[in-house]
Amino acid sequence: MNIDPRRLRVLLAIARTGGVLAAADELGLTPSAVSQQLTKLEDETGHALVLRTPKGSVLTPAGLAVAEAGEEIERALSVARARIESGAHIAGVVRVGGFTSFVRTVVIPRLPEWRTQYPQLQIRIVEDDFPGLMRLLRQRQLDAVVVEIDSTTPGQRSLPAGMIEEPLLDEPWKLVVPAGALLTTENIDLAGLPLPWLGVEASAANAAVLGRLRQSTGAQVETVHQYQDTLTALALVAAGEGIAIVPTLALSGVVQDGVEVLDVPGLGTRRIALRRFDRRRSTNLPADTVARLLRESAAAFNTRSAP
């Protein structure tokens, strides 16, 4: 299979915008040119890559595989470009939004190093929940946001036109129970645990996990209380008020007296991703640099070494 990698950007544009016309507008090409490039790419792969539906264009399984390869190439080129240009004078203010555990664990510890490396680059952190972050990004009050998604929950995520998503980190969900509450921690039956589940704010990825468990186990997963911060969840669990699903990152460096943190098959993973509007038409070197720094910091975090 001999693929011209230049055609991959056409497939990625169709995947991100949902159609040939929108992709043509995104790339500054005619719809005919986009269709021709797609046809040639399908000829090169020997597979249909896009399925046209009344609601737009969706990728076939083969198209998804090729698009993933295209994203890897795109990320690699972005990193290479940023490193080549790292000796340039990078100055400006970049506003990054994120949720608590990522900001606390992956971003803040690296700020002194980044400030020394890029003294003219100012990184401004805004902490908020998912709806707040996306609203600020759409209003262009933030340059990029870090979001969390339950990667096992079915359903495709739609992004506004022109917005891109770059994966940063996948980490396992953990089950947190009061110390000594379970007679055995082997072969845990998620549908028959002796304590209620703690409720979590509806837009949090943890809430999607609870919804997924309701469907997969057929159990009545009822919740008590409602928390936003992991420290609150741990305090409630330690008090014997219930059990919780917590991401690995949120447990990093946190004292966990009175609770047990368990790995349970079936809980799935949390995906952390960076979202921003595509600036390739007018390169924003400060924002590209910060995106690279976030990717590298996330890649250096070992979720298996966390509690």
BELJOVEN-V816738 format. One record per residue. N is the residue number from 0. PSI is psi in whole degrees, -180 to 180 (NA if undefined). BURIAL is I if it has 16 or more other ideal C-beta (glycine too) atoms within 10 Angstrom, else O. Layout:
BEGIN
n: [N;N]
psi: [PSI;PSI]
burial: [BURIAL;BURIAL]
END
This chain:
BEGIN
n: [0;1;2;3;4;5;6;7;8;9;10;11;12;13;14;15;16;17;18;19;20;21;22;23;24;25;26;27;28;29;30;31;32;33;34;35;36;37;38;39;40;41;42;43;44;45;46;47;48;49;50;51;52;53;54;55;56;57;58;59;60;61;62;63;64;65;66;67;68;69;70;71;72;73;74;75;76;77;78;79;80;81;82;83;84;85;86;87;88;89;90;91;92;93;94;95;96;97;98;99;100;101;102;103;104;105;106;107;108;109;110;111;112;113;114;115;116;117;118;119;120;121;122;123;124;125;126;127;128;129;130;131;132;133;134;135;136;137;138;139;140;141;142;143;144;145;146;147;148;149;150;151;152;153;154;155;156;157;158;159;160;161;162;163;164;165;166;167;168;169;170;171;172;173;174;175;176;177;178;179;180;181;182;183;184;185;186;187;188;189;190;191;192;193;194;195;196;197;198;199;200;201;202;203;204;205;206;207;208;209;210;211;212;213;214;215;216;217;218;219;220;221;222;223;224;225;226;227;228;229;230;231;232;233;234;235;236;237;238;239;240;241;242;243;244;245;246;247;248;249;250;251;252;253;254;255;256;257;258;259;260;261;262;263;264;265;266;267;268;269;270;271;272;273;274;275;276;277;278;279;280;281;282;283;284;285;286;287;288;289;290;291;292;293;294;295;296;297;298;299;300;301;302;303;304;305;306]
psi: [113;103;134;110;-19;-23;-15;-31;-28;-46;-42;-39;-41;-42;-39;-30;-20;9;164;-42;-46;-37;-40;-42;-40;-39;-10;31;172;152;-35;-43;-39;-44;-40;-43;-39;-44;-43;-39;-40;-37;-40;-36;-23;17;151;130;-24;136;121;127;167;-24;2;-171;135;152;141;170;-41;-39;-40;-41;-43;-39;-39;-41;-40;-39;-38;-43;-43;-45;-43;-42;-36;-43;-44;-43;-43;-38;-38;-39;3;-20;-8;168;102;115;149;179;127;124;118;127;150;173;165;-55;-37;-45;-45;-38;-39;-32;-59;-43;-22;-9;-44;-40;-45;-36;-37;-40;-38;78;-23;2;122;120;119;124;133;121;131;174;175;-51;-40;-41;-46;-36;-45;-35;-45;-33;2;23;-12;148;-26;153;148;124;161;143;137;107;-13;-14;127;162;138;145;128;137;148;154;132;-8;139;157;127;121;138;-42;139;134;149;145;149;148;127;123;159;142;128;6;-27;138;-32;147;13;139;55;131;105;-22;-10;32;146;-5;155;162;145;137;151;154;137;-30;-8;149;-28;-38;-36;-34;-45;-42;-39;-39;-36;-42;-42;-32;-18;10;159;94;88;149;152;152;-179;129;163;-41;141;-35;-37;-43;-45;-39;-41;-41;-45;-29;0;18;-17;-170;160;156;125;139;151;-43;-36;-18;-7;122;11;132;134;44;136;7;161;136;121;143;122;122;139;-13;-26;-158;159;130;131;129;154;127;137;167;141;119;21;-27;-33;95;128;90;-42;-46;-39;-39;-44;-39;-43;-43;-40;-42;-45;-39;-41;-40;-27;-13;127;103;-24;-22;-12;162;NA]
burial: [O;O;O;O;O;O;I;I;I;I;I;I;I;I;I;I;I;I;I;I;O;I;I;I;I;I;I;O;I;O;O;O;O;I;I;O;I;I;O;O;I;I;O;O;I;O;O;O;I;I;O;O;O;O;O;O;I;I;I;O;O;O;I;O;O;I;I;O;O;I;I;O;O;I;O;O;O;I;O;O;O;I;O;O;O;O;O;O;O;I;O;I;O;I;I;I;I;I;I;I;I;I;I;I;I;I;I;O;O;I;O;O;O;I;O;O;O;I;O;O;I;O;I;O;O;O;O;I;I;I;O;I;I;I;O;I;I;O;O;O;O;I;I;I;I;I;I;I;I;I;I;I;I;O;O;O;O;O;O;O;O;O;I;I;I;I;O;I;I;O;I;O;I;I;I;I;I;I;O;O;O;I;O;O;O;O;O;I;O;I;O;O;I;O;I;O;I;I;I;I;O;O;O;I;I;I;I;I;I;I;O;I;I;O;O;O;O;O;O;O;I;O;O;O;O;O;I;O;O;I;O;O;I;I;O;I;I;O;O;O;I;I;I;I;I;I;I;I;I;I;I;I;O;I;O;O;O;O;I;I;I;O;O;I;O;O;I;I;I;I;I;I;I;I;I;I;I;O;O;O;O;O;O;I;I;I;I;I;I;I;I;I;I;I;I;O;I;I;O;O;I;O;I;O;O;I;O]
END
